[in-house]
Amino acid sequence: QVQLVESGGGLVQPGGSLRLSCAASGSIYRMNAMGWYRQASGKERELVAIITSDDSTNYLESVKGRFTISRDNVKNTVSLRINELKPEDTAVYYCNANIRTRPGTQNTNYWGKGTLVTVSS
């Protein structure tokens, strides 16, 4: 039983900043890559940022230099700092984590329910 819970979304003006957080809880033997996805209204879900277990990161081209992903392996959390927000950043942001719950078992992707970020003046 693994649960991911996001927080930090809200309404912000263009140029503003937000910090999204995601906490994983439950049976976690190994936390592999963690990432943030987003889905705008009427659009496909897209990968925004990913961070591996050894802190290697990768970002969607349009958010490079504005978004920063980080993780805390003790607390089992992943965060996304978002700067210089643009209206096109408006979306539901989802936390994802690839987790092995027990030794010798397969890895499984888990998802949070999402947190809404709205960028509007």
N, C-alpha and C positions, 0 to 999 in steps of 0.2 A: 504494500500500500504506500504509494508515493503521491504527494500533493505539492503542486506549485501554485503560489499565490503572488500575484503582481500588485503593485501599489505605485502611486505617484502621478498618475494621469490627471488631467484636468484641462481647464481653459486657460490659454496663454496668448498674449499678443505676439505678432511677428517680431522676431529679434530677441524674444525672451528665451528663458532656459527652463528645463525640467530635469529631474532626476527620477528615473524609474527603478524600482527595486523588485526583485523576485526572490522569494524564500522557498526552498525545497525542504520537505520534511517527510518522515516515514522511514522505511527500510532502504538504506542507501549503503551499499558496499563499496561502490566505485562510481564517482561522478566523472563522466567523460566530458565531451564538449558541451558547452552551454551557449545558447544564442537568443537573440531577440528577432522576432518577425513582426511584420505589420501588414494590415489589410485595410485599405481605404474602401469606402463605399463603392460597390460595383466593380472592384478590381480584385485581381488575384493576390493571394498572400505572398509576400516576398521576404527573403532573408535580409535583415538590416545589418546585423553584426554577429560574429561568432567568436568565441574564445575557447581554446583547447585547455586540457588539463595542465599543460606547461606554459600557459599564458600567451600562446601565439594567437594573434587576432587577425581578423579580416572584416572588411566593411563593404557595404553597398557603395558604389562609386559616388552617388549623389549625396552621401552623408559623410564622406571622408573629410576630416578636419573639423567637423561639427559634433560628431557623436563619439563617445568613448565608452567602451565596454570593459568591465572589470569583474573579478570574482573573488570570493572569500571561501577558501576550501575548508575552513574550520566551521564557519557558520552555514555553509551550503547555500550561499546566496550569489546572485549575479545582478549587476546594476548596469544601467545605461544612462550616462550623462549626455543630455542633449542641449546643445548651444545653438544660437542663431536660428531659432525655429522659423520655418517658412510655412505658408498655408498648405503647401503640398505635403508637409509632414503629417497632416491631419489623418489619423487612422486609429484603429484599435491595435495596440501593441501587445504581442503575445510572447511569453517566456517559454523557452524550450530547453529541455535537458536530456541528454543521453545517459542513462543510468543502468548499472548492473546492481541488482538488489541482493544477490548472493553469489559466493564464489562458484565458478563453473557454469553459471547460467548465462543466457543470452542478454545482450544489451537491449534496452527498450527506450523509445522516445516518449517523454511525458510533456504535456502541455498545460499551461495555465489557462484560465478563463478569459484573460485579456484585460487591459486597462485602456480607456479611451483618452487620446490626446487630441485636443481641438485647438488649432492655431487660427485665430481670427482677431481682427481689429474692431 
